[in-house]
Structures are given as C-alpha cells and as structure tokens.
Amino acid sequence: MKISARNMLKGKIKAITEGTVNDEIIIELPGGMEITSVITRSSVQNLALVVGKEVYAVIKSSNVMIAVDE
C-alpha cells in the first residue's frame, strides 16, 4: 500500500456501531488509546471490516484545531 497521507496509525477494530447510512468504527491503537472514524456503510462492507481486523487510521487534514477548557 502506498498513500500520500503522512499520518497513519495501525490498530485493530474494537467496535462497529451501525447507523442508517454511516457506521462508527472504533480502532484501538497500541497502548490502548482509541480513535473513532465515521464512514459510509458501503465502505465498511467494501473493506470487509469486522471487529478484530487490523486496519490503518489514515489522517489527512489541512487543519488541526486545538481547544482548551476555560
């Protein structure tokens, strides 16, 4: 696999929550941290995503926002 995105995090699918059009995918990263992605249900099916499957969270963004509590 070759891809232009520089931020790729490898992990395993911990949970899939099905929605009407989109599904929420929770990926557990090494060390126990989690990242969540919302993708179309057809993408979940096309990628054959199931709990326990090793995947990459690919992050490509032109902005990274930072927030703090007041």
PyRosetta script that sets phi, psi and omega in degrees:
from pyrosetta import init, pose_from_sequence

init()
pose = pose_from_sequence("MKISARNMLKGKIKAITEGTVNDEIIIELPGGMEITSVITRSSVQNLALVVGKEVYAVIKSSNVMIAVDE")
pose.set_psi(1, 129.2)
pose.set_omega(1, 172.3)
pose.set_phi(2, -122.9)
pose.set_psi(2, 138.9)
pose.set_omega(2, -177.9)
pose.set_phi(3, -152.3)
pose.set_psi(3, 149.5)
pose.set_omega(3, -176.4)
pose.set_phi(4, -79.3)
pose.set_psi(4, -21.2)
pose.set_omega(4, -179.1)
pose.set_phi(5, -65.2)
pose.set_psi(5, 137.2)
pose.set_omega(5, -177.6)
pose.set_phi(6, -91.7)
pose.set_psi(6, -17.5)
pose.set_omega(6, -176.4)
pose.set_phi(7, -105.9)
pose.set_psi(7, 100.9)
pose.set_omega(7, 178.0)
pose.set_phi(8, -126.4)
pose.set_psi(8, 127.8)
pose.set_omega(8, -179.8)
pose.set_phi(9, -117.6)
pose.set_psi(9, 121.3)
pose.set_omega(9, -179.6)
pose.set_phi(10, -88.7)
pose.set_psi(10, 137.1)
pose.set_omega(10, 179.0)
pose.set_phi(11, -162.8)
pose.set_psi(11, -169.7)
pose.set_omega(11, 178.8)
pose.set_phi(12, -121.3)
pose.set_psi(12, 144.0)
pose.set_omega(12, 177.6)
pose.set_phi(13, -68.0)
pose.set_psi(13, 124.4)
pose.set_omega(13, 179.6)
pose.set_phi(14, -95.4)
pose.set_psi(14, -35.9)
pose.set_omega(14, -178.1)
pose.set_phi(15, -157.3)
pose.set_psi(15, 150.5)
pose.set_omega(15, 173.0)
pose.set_phi(16, -128.8)
pose.set_psi(16, 121.5)
pose.set_omega(16, 176.5)
pose.set_phi(17, -108.1)
pose.set_psi(17, 115.9)
pose.set_omega(17, -176.6)
pose.set_phi(18, -80.3)
pose.set_psi(18, 138.1)
pose.set_omega(18, 174.4)
pose.set_phi(19, -118.4)
pose.set_psi(19, -174.9)
pose.set_omega(19, -179.6)
pose.set_phi(20, -68.3)
pose.set_psi(20, -45.6)
pose.set_omega(20, -178.9)
pose.set_phi(21, -117.0)
pose.set_psi(21, -41.0)
pose.set_omega(21, -177.9)
pose.set_phi(22, -112.6)
pose.set_psi(22, 152.1)
pose.set_omega(22, 175.0)
pose.set_phi(23, -116.2)
pose.set_psi(23, 147.9)
pose.set_omega(23, 177.3)
pose.set_phi(24, -100.1)
pose.set_psi(24, 125.0)
pose.set_omega(24, -178.2)
pose.set_phi(25, -112.2)
pose.set_psi(25, 123.4)
pose.set_omega(25, 175.5)
pose.set_phi(26, -103.8)
pose.set_psi(26, 122.5)
pose.set_omega(26, -179.3)
pose.set_phi(27, -109.3)
pose.set_psi(27, 126.3)
pose.set_omega(27, 175.9)
pose.set_phi(28, -91.7)
pose.set_psi(28, 123.4)
pose.set_omega(28, -179.3)
pose.set_phi(29, -91.5)
pose.set_psi(29, 162.6)
pose.set_omega(29, 174.9)
pose.set_phi(30, -55.7)
pose.set_psi(30, 138.3)
pose.set_omega(30, -177.9)
pose.set_phi(31, 92.3)
pose.set_psi(31, -4.6)
pose.set_omega(31, 174.2)
pose.set_phi(32, 94.2)
pose.set_psi(32, -8.0)
pose.set_omega(32, 177.2)
pose.set_phi(33, -68.4)
pose.set_psi(33, 155.5)
pose.set_omega(33, -178.7)
pose.set_phi(34, -124.7)
pose.set_psi(34, 150.4)
pose.set_omega(34, 173.1)
pose.set_phi(35, -132.9)
pose.set_psi(35, 142.5)
pose.set_omega(35, -177.1)
pose.set_phi(36, -114.6)
pose.set_psi(36, 139.1)
pose.set_omega(36, 176.5)
pose.set_phi(37, -129.7)
pose.set_psi(37, 142.0)
pose.set_omega(37, 174.2)
pose.set_phi(38, -113.4)
pose.set_psi(38, 117.8)
pose.set_omega(38, -179.1)
pose.set_phi(39, -132.2)
pose.set_psi(39, 166.1)
pose.set_omega(39, -178.9)
pose.set_phi(40, -66.6)
pose.set_psi(40, 152.0)
pose.set_omega(40, 178.1)
pose.set_phi(41, -61.4)
pose.set_psi(41, -36.8)
pose.set_omega(41, 179.2)
pose.set_phi(42, -65.5)
pose.set_psi(42, -33.1)
pose.set_omega(42, 176.2)
pose.set_phi(43, -67.1)
pose.set_psi(43, -39.3)
pose.set_omega(43, 177.1)
pose.set_phi(44, -59.2)
pose.set_psi(44, -43.6)
pose.set_omega(44, -179.5)
pose.set_phi(45, -69.4)
pose.set_psi(45, -44.0)
pose.set_omega(45, -178.7)
pose.set_phi(46, -63.9)
pose.set_psi(46, -33.5)
pose.set_omega(46, 179.3)
pose.set_phi(47, -88.4)
pose.set_psi(47, -1.9)
pose.set_omega(47, -178.9)
pose.set_phi(48, 53.6)
pose.set_psi(48, 46.7)
pose.set_omega(48, -178.1)
pose.set_phi(49, -76.7)
pose.set_psi(49, 131.4)
pose.set_omega(49, 176.9)
pose.set_phi(50, -143.4)
pose.set_psi(50, 157.1)
pose.set_omega(50, 177.3)
pose.set_phi(51, -57.5)
pose.set_psi(51, 133.8)
pose.set_omega(51, 179.1)
pose.set_phi(52, 96.5)
pose.set_psi(52, -14.0)
pose.set_omega(52, -179.1)
pose.set_phi(53, -74.0)
pose.set_psi(53, 137.8)
pose.set_omega(53, 175.8)
pose.set_phi(54, -77.4)
pose.set_psi(54, 132.1)
pose.set_omega(54, -177.5)
pose.set_phi(55, -142.3)
pose.set_psi(55, 172.4)
pose.set_omega(55, 173.8)
pose.set_phi(56, -116.2)
pose.set_psi(56, 132.6)
pose.set_omega(56, 168.3)
pose.set_phi(57, -90.3)
pose.set_psi(57, 115.3)
pose.set_omega(57, -177.3)
pose.set_phi(58, -104.1)
pose.set_psi(58, 120.9)
pose.set_omega(58, -175.5)
pose.set_phi(59, -112.3)
pose.set_psi(59, 116.9)
pose.set_omega(59, 177.9)
pose.set_phi(60, -133.1)
pose.set_psi(60, 113.5)
pose.set_omega(60, -176.4)
pose.set_phi(61, -147.9)
pose.set_psi(61, 145.4)
pose.set_omega(61, 176.5)
pose.set_phi(62, -86.7)
pose.set_psi(62, -11.9)
pose.set_omega(62, -179.9)
pose.set_phi(63, -135.0)
pose.set_psi(63, 141.0)
pose.set_omega(63, 170.2)
pose.set_phi(64, -124.1)
pose.set_psi(64, 117.5)
pose.set_omega(64, -176.9)
pose.set_phi(65, -97.0)
pose.set_psi(65, 149.4)
pose.set_omega(65, 178.3)
pose.set_phi(66, -124.6)
pose.set_psi(66, 136.9)
pose.set_omega(66, 178.9)
pose.set_phi(67, -130.5)
pose.set_psi(67, 152.6)
pose.set_omega(67, 175.9)
pose.set_phi(68, -134.2)
pose.set_psi(68, 154.9)
pose.set_omega(68, 173.7)
pose.set_phi(69, -76.4)
pose.set_psi(69, 145.7)
pose.set_omega(69, 179.0)
pose.set_phi(70, -86.7)
pose.dump_pdb("model.pdb")
